[in-house]
Amino acid sequence: MNIAFQEAKKGKSTWTNPQVGAVIVKDGKILAQGHHEKFGGPHAEVNTLNKLEYISDAKGADMYVTLEPCSHFGKTPPCVQRVTEVGIKRVFIGMQDPNPIVSGNGIKYLKDHNIEVEVCNDTGDINEAYIFYYQNKRPLITVKYAMSVDGKINKTGHHRTIITGEEAYEDAQKLRSENQAILIGEHTVIIDNPQLTVRNREMDFPPIRVVVVRDVNTVEFGYKIFQNDGIKTLIFSQTKSRRRLPENVEVAVRDDWTPDKIVEELAQRNIESLLVEGGSKLQAEFVHAGLVDKVVTYIAPKLFGGASLPAVQGDYRSSEIDFEETEITKLGSDLKIELRRSK
Ligand SMILES: NC(=O)c1ccc[n+]([C@@H]2O[C@H](COP(=O)([O-])OP(=O)(O)OC[C@H]3O[C@@H](n4cnc5c(N)ncnc54)[C@H](OP(=O)(O)O)[C@@H]3O)[C@@H](O)[C@H]2O)c1
């Protein structure tokens, strides 16, 4: 199964599909190994069967697959049907699929067709957001910011402050690439004018950009995130747009875009992971709503002092979210702290 997990991790473009790997073994020998390569493409089981020299070799063989094989017609025919047809004798499954369309049905189909099934209940440390999404019916939310040692994310004045160095920047690009949507508040658009794209990496499915504003009609479309670079930008606004929108921009309207509603809307759009990238007010809203599962903060060896902007500040009584897993990494002269929420 460990080889199957290693295979699964090779799938870099699975988007909202899980990463899945499979290995076919017969008489103590690995005959084929493969993975789900790309969203919409063949699943790991089929890719692996296709790698056999002769399909007849599958007869009587064992298959190790990291996730329960699917049993429904989606973008591809059900894997269980193919696994059954070719005569696989036993299937070892990493974990049952948390997606209700599949969950338990794939296992049942295999057993009903006289295939021995063993479930290992091991995630292999992959598909964190996928599993979270189906268990919690919302995306896994990571709040990320760079700050000075006195907890400030910008100096005074309406300009962007570059806080951390090159290594932290590169790491933040990787973090973006691991999320399906990136959310920012309106002031961050105006002050930082970020592009919110993943640099230095080719991505088949880059994260969509989401910005929350009061009134879309007051938003200037000259900012970088509204440029038509092939990546979608979704604006959550309290008003309908009276103007023609740039080609890649969509507006979703409701009169109270609270974090719960933002997250609910993204969940309906199958977004399994959300990166909240500032600013201070928007982060405060998410903390107040208790909607923070992970924090990634990059801390620079600097003090800003004065009235510079704290990382999380809103007009609320303070609340508390406790985190249990902490990882600290040194990145150049900066520190990265990663926190995972206590269960
Ligand atoms: N160091 C870092 O990592 C980092 C990252 C990002 C940003 N920043 C800094 O953070 C600063 C911006 O932070 P900020 O706290 O001033 O602003 P912000 O959080 O970016 O945006 C807040 C504004 O967005 C709109 N908004 C937020 N939530 C909303 C909701 N639920 N419904 C409707 N509108 C909503 C509101 O606009 P209105 O009040 O206009 O209605 C609100 O004032 C900038 O200086 C930027 O440089 C730093």
Ligand as a Chemical Component Dictionary entry (heavy atoms), coordinates in Angstrom:
data_LIG
# 
_chem_comp.id                   LIG 
_chem_comp.type                 NON-POLYMER 
_chem_comp.pdbx_formal_charge   0 
_chem_comp.three_letter_code    LIG 
# 
loop_
_chem_comp_atom.comp_id 
_chem_comp_atom.atom_id 
_chem_comp_atom.alt_atom_id 
_chem_comp_atom.type_symbol 
_chem_comp_atom.charge 
_chem_comp_atom.model_Cartn_x 
_chem_comp_atom.model_Cartn_y 
_chem_comp_atom.model_Cartn_z 
_chem_comp_atom.pdbx_ordinal 
LIG N1  N1  N 0  1.173   40.905 5.250 1  
LIG C1  C1  C 0  0.236   40.187 4.692 2  
LIG O1  O1  O 0  0.348   38.974 4.630 3  
LIG C2  C2  C 0  -0.972  40.867 4.138 4  
LIG C3  C3  C 0  -1.856  40.122 3.364 5  
LIG C4  C4  C 0  -2.983  40.736 2.869 6  
LIG C5  C5  C 0  -3.209  42.064 3.159 7  
LIG N2  N2  N 1  -2.341  42.755 3.917 8  
LIG C6  C6  C 0  -2.584  44.167 4.244 9  
LIG O2  O2  O 0  -3.853  44.240 4.848 10 
LIG C7  C7  C 0  -4.386  45.534 4.590 11 
LIG C8  C8  C 0  -5.840  45.394 4.222 12 
LIG O3  O3  O 0  -6.516  44.839 5.325 13 
LIG P1  P1  P 0  -7.833  45.538 5.865 14 
LIG O4  O4  O 0  -8.161  44.917 7.151 15 
LIG O5  O5  O -1 -7.687  47.007 5.800 16 
LIG O6  O6  O 0  -8.883  45.168 4.746 17 
LIG P2  P2  P 0  -9.350  43.793 4.059 18 
LIG O7  O7  O 0  -9.602  42.765 5.091 19 
LIG O8  O8  O 0  -8.475  43.485 2.910 20 
LIG O9  O9  O 0  -10.713 44.274 3.439 21 
LIG C9  C9  C 0  -11.702 44.682 4.316 22 
LIG C10 C10 C 0  -12.797 45.308 3.515 23 
LIG O10 O10 O 0  -13.346 44.380 2.612 24 
LIG C11 C11 C 0  -14.741 44.505 2.585 25 
LIG N3  N3  N 0  -15.307 43.328 3.238 26 
LIG C12 C12 C 0  -14.691 42.471 4.069 27 
LIG N4  N4  N 0  -15.531 41.526 4.486 28 
LIG C13 C13 C 0  -16.697 41.786 3.895 29 
LIG C14 C14 C 0  -17.970 41.179 3.910 30 
LIG N5  N5  N 0  -18.165 40.071 4.635 31 
LIG N6  N6  N 0  -18.964 41.710 3.179 32 
LIG C15 C15 C 0  -18.725 42.797 2.429 33 
LIG N7  N7  N 0  -17.549 43.433 2.371 34 
LIG C16 C16 C 0  -16.563 42.936 3.091 35 
LIG C17 C17 C 0  -15.053 45.714 3.447 36 
LIG O11 O11 O 0  -15.003 46.852 2.642 37 
LIG P3  P3  P 0  -15.712 48.257 3.082 38 
LIG O12 O12 O 0  -15.327 48.513 4.505 39 
LIG O13 O13 O 0  -15.118 49.211 2.111 40 
LIG O14 O14 O 0  -17.143 48.063 2.937 41 
LIG C18 C18 C 0  -13.920 45.719 4.444 42 
LIG O15 O15 O 0  -13.656 46.946 5.041 43 
LIG C19 C19 C 0  -3.542  46.156 3.525 44 
LIG O16 O16 O 0  -2.728  47.149 4.117 45 
LIG C20 C20 C 0  -2.662  45.023 3.037 46 
LIG O17 O17 O 0  -1.382  45.493 2.676 47 
LIG C21 C21 C 0  -1.205  42.188 4.397 48 
# 
loop_
_chem_comp_bond.comp_id 
_chem_comp_bond.atom_id_1 
_chem_comp_bond.atom_id_2 
_chem_comp_bond.value_order 
_chem_comp_bond.pdbx_ordinal 
LIG N1  C1  SING 1  
LIG C1  O1  DOUB 2  
LIG C1  C2  SING 3  
LIG C2  C3  SING 4  
LIG C2  C21 DOUB 5  
LIG C3  C4  DOUB 6  
LIG C4  C5  SING 7  
LIG C5  N2  DOUB 8  
LIG N2  C6  SING 9  
LIG N2  C21 SING 10 
LIG C6  O2  SING 11 
LIG C6  C20 SING 12 
LIG O2  C7  SING 13 
LIG C7  C8  SING 14 
LIG C7  C19 SING 15 
LIG C8  O3  SING 16 
LIG O3  P1  SING 17 
LIG P1  O4  DOUB 18 
LIG P1  O5  SING 19 
LIG P1  O6  SING 20 
LIG O6  P2  SING 21 
LIG P2  O7  DOUB 22 
LIG P2  O8  SING 23 
LIG P2  O9  SING 24 
LIG O9  C9  SING 25 
LIG C9  C10 SING 26 
LIG C10 O10 SING 27 
LIG C10 C18 SING 28 
LIG O10 C11 SING 29 
LIG C11 N3  SING 30 
LIG C11 C17 SING 31 
LIG N3  C12 SING 32 
LIG N3  C16 SING 33 
LIG C12 N4  DOUB 34 
LIG N4  C13 SING 35 
LIG C13 C14 SING 36 
LIG C13 C16 DOUB 37 
LIG C14 N5  SING 38 
LIG C14 N6  DOUB 39 
LIG N6  C15 SING 40 
LIG C15 N7  DOUB 41 
LIG N7  C16 SING 42 
LIG C17 O11 SING 43 
LIG C17 C18 SING 44 
LIG O11 P3  SING 45 
LIG P3  O12 DOUB 46 
LIG P3  O13 SING 47 
LIG P3  O14 SING 48 
LIG C18 O15 SING 49 
LIG C19 O16 SING 50 
LIG C19 C20 SING 51 
LIG C20 O17 SING 52 
# 
